[in-house]
Amino acid sequence: MKRYALALVAALLPIMSNAAPVKNADCYSAKYHDYVDASINWYQALVDMTVKKDASLDEVAQWFLQGRKNHFNLNAKAFDYYLENDSAKLNLEAPVESWLKLGQEDVKTLAQSSLPPSALAEKVFNFRQGEAMEGNYALRSALADLLSHPKEIDKALNRYNDQMSSINRRQCQ
C-alpha cells in the first residue's frame, strides 16, 4: 500500500507543479508581449534600412520579415498558453527574451497538436522546412553588411535597447 501511495504522489508531482498558477500572470504576459513587439519592430527597422539601400530586395525582405513576425507571434501565443496551462515550460527567472525556448521539435509538436498555438506553429514549421525564397542569400548578406556598420543602425538599435531595458526593469513578482 505504501508503494502505491508513493507511486501516486510521484505521478502527481509533475501535474501539480504544472498546474500551479503564476502570480501576476497578466504582468508576465504583458511584459513578454512588449518584448515580442520590440523584437518585431527591430526586424522591421532592419528590413526598412536594407530595402532603402537596395530596393530590389523588397520582396525577399517582406518574406523574411513575415517569417520573423510569425516566429515571434507564435512565441507570444505559446507563452500565454504555457503561462496559463504548463508554467514548468517557462523560465521566468531568466531575462524576458529567455522565458520561452521553442526548438524545432517543440514547434513541430505544437504544429501537430490541437492546442491554441497550433496554427501559428504550423506556419513557422512550414516556413523553416520550406525552400528559401530567391534572393535570401543576398538579403542575408545585406543584413550582415548593415549590422557591421553600427553608425547606420544606431538609432534603431538604441530604440530597441531602450525598449528592452525598460521591459527588463519591470518586475512582475
N, C-alpha and C positions, 0 to 999 in steps of 0.2 A: 504493500500500500504506500509506503514511504517513497519507493521508486516512482510509482505512478504520480504521486503528488509533485515530486521533484521534476519529473519529465514534463508535467503540465505547466509548472511555473517556468521552466526553461523554455518551453514552447511559446508561452505568452509574453515573456520579457520583450522580445523584439517588437511584437504587436503593440504592447503597452507603450514602449518608448516612441514608436512612430505615431501613436495616437495622441501623445501629449500635445496640448495646444501651445502655440508660441505666443507668449505675451507680446503685446504691441504689434501683432501681425500686420495691421494696416500701415504702421510706420515702416516696417521692413519692406513691405510691398511697394510703398511709395518711393522709398529710397532706391530700391532695385530698379524700378521703372525710370527713375531720374537718371540712373547710370545707363540704362538702355538708350534713353533719349540722347544723352550726351554722346554716347558712342556712335549712334546713327548720325548725329549732327557732325561729328568729327569726320566720318567717312564721306558724308555729303560734301563737306568743305574740301576734302582731298580730291574728290571726283570733280568738283567745280573748278578747282585750280588746275587740274590736269587737263580738262577739256578746254579751258580757256587758253592754255598753251598749245593744244593740238586738238582742234575741233573734229578731226577725223576719228578720234577715239570716243566720240559721244555715245554711239550705240553700245559698244562693248562696256563703256563706263557705266551706263544705265543698267546693263545686265549684271555687272559686278555689284553695283550698289543695291540692286534688288536682292541679290543673294545675301549681302550683309544685313539688309533690313529683315529678311526672313529669318536669318540666324538669330539676330537679337530679339525679334518679336517672339520667336519660339522660346528663347530663354526666359523672356518675361512671363509668357503663359505657363511654361513648365515650372518656373519659380513659384508662381502663385498657386499652382496645383500642389506642388510638394509642400509649400508652406502650410497649406490647409490640410493635406492628407498624409504626408510622409516626410516630416521635417528632418528625419535622420539623413535624408539625401542632401541636406544643405549644411554649409559650414558658416554659420552666422558669426563666428568668432574671427573670421578672416576679413580682409578688406572686401568691400562690396563686389568688386569685379571677380572675386574668387568664391562667392557664396554658392554658386552652382556650376558644376563642371559636367557638361554633357559630351561624352565621347561619341564617336561614330556608332558604336554598338548601342549606346543609350538612345541615340536619335533613331536608329533602325527599330529598336524595340518599341519606342513611342509611336513611330510611324505605323507599326503593325498592330497597335492597340486600339481600344475604343475610348481611351482617356481623352479629356478635352484638348490636350496639345497635339493630338494625332495628326490632324490635317496639316498644321504647320510643320510638324516633324517630317511628314511625307514630302512636302515641298523641299525642305532643307536636304533631306536624304537624297532625293532625286537630283537636286542641283549638284550635290557633291559627287554623285555617282555618274552624272552625265558628262558629255564631252564639253570641253571648254569652248566658248564662243571664239570665232575667228577674231584675232586681234587681242586676245587675252594676254599673250606674251608681251606685246607692245604696250598694253596698258600697265601691266605689272612693272615693266622697265621704266615707264614714265612715272609711275608712283614711286618707285625706288629712287629715281633721279630727284624727284620733288622732295622726298624725305631726306635726301643727302644735302639739301640746301636749307638749313634752318631759318635763314632770314626770310625765305619765301613762304614758309608755313608758320612763322612766328605768331601772327595774330590768331589764327585758328588754333594753334597748339596752346597758346596762353589761355584762350577761351575754354578749351577742353580741360586743361589743367586746373583752372579756376573752378570750373563746374565740379570736377572730381574732388578737389579739396573741400569744397562746400558740402558735397554729398557725404564724404568720409567724416566730416566733423559732426554731422548729425548723429545723435545717439538714440537708439530705439529701446534701450534696456529699461 
